[in-house]
Amino acid sequence: MPWITLLLALLLSACGPTPDSSSATEGGLSLAETLGAEEDPGYARATAPRPFVFPDDHGPHPEFKTEWWYFTGNLSAADGRRFGYQLTFFRVALSPQAPQRPSPWGTNQVYMAHFALSDIDGRRFFAVERFSRAALGLTGAQAAPFRVWLEDWQASGPAHTFPMHLRAAAQEVSIDLRVEQGKPLVLQGDAGLSQKSAAAGNASYYYSFTRLPTSGQVHLGGQTFSVTGDSWLDREWSTSALAPDQVGWDWFALQLDGEEELMYYQLRRQDGGSDPASKGIWVAPDGEGRLLRRDDVELEVLATWRSPRGGTYPAQWLLRVPRKELELRVTPLLADQELDVSIRYWEGAVEVSGTRAGRPVTGRGYVELTGYAEDPPGAKVRH
């Protein structure tokens, strides 16, 4: 579900055309400003379940305002050294129709990408952001053969999509990974329609690959590590924004031993409660996905972390799913996995321990937290 890009899409719309590319920025609009932007009625909206067609739906859907290909994963080297990674590509439409311009630079589509690496044993976190307009081959996406790219960062695969090849490099870090299909994809929400509030059309089309065996290399500070592990891919497209009383979300993607996975996102309201549209999915070892509604999940914050850049985030959780007899403690592997990009948010590798039907269970995963880095109401973050 990670849909930080909804905010960034609105930010881009408010700021106008972006440069062809850029590295990490130092701030952006306030979250309140971004959430308050109005939607353009010229875009398509997710209003009802639809049939998914593959490999076509692995490619872009330019009639919708925003879209993302969201890879996260936990990796280990042969000596046990652990890494987490995030490689995400966001497509953003700046207008419903392409401009009628003879210039080869003319386009209504821009792309943004985030690349982050968590060096768990080294206690370091790296994150970089890039932008480019979808012109002259600088960035784009296609379904068959599969490819989404921004300059030399890319995810690519054959006509049938897998195996995928992920590549990204910045500063002193890079990844070169092969991602295999493990479990089949699962449709989130109502047959792939993921409602984000009670408002009609405030929804996305959303599917996930919850366990993708991964191998390859991590390069860090002149060292090369051969790694293996599991990745998670979220695919989502929409034309929607948060409801007026929603301030952010907590998103969990957890891979448990025993080949079970759990995704849950909690939409937070201004009054401190969780929105009824909060939901998730439980994926059984055979790949069958089972919807989890807000009332199926209990989420308790056990600790917090104060960002040196401002804002206080949850830093440990107790997550319960009573009807699955599941009780999990979710703990970040590094405290500071905050991406200081256009709009600051926390996204990082976590470890999981607990019980399932009274038996011990462990796991790994990723958590995304948005809306915690805001200044007090009425204040603005730096531009």
Disulfide bonds with the S-S distance in Angstrom:
none
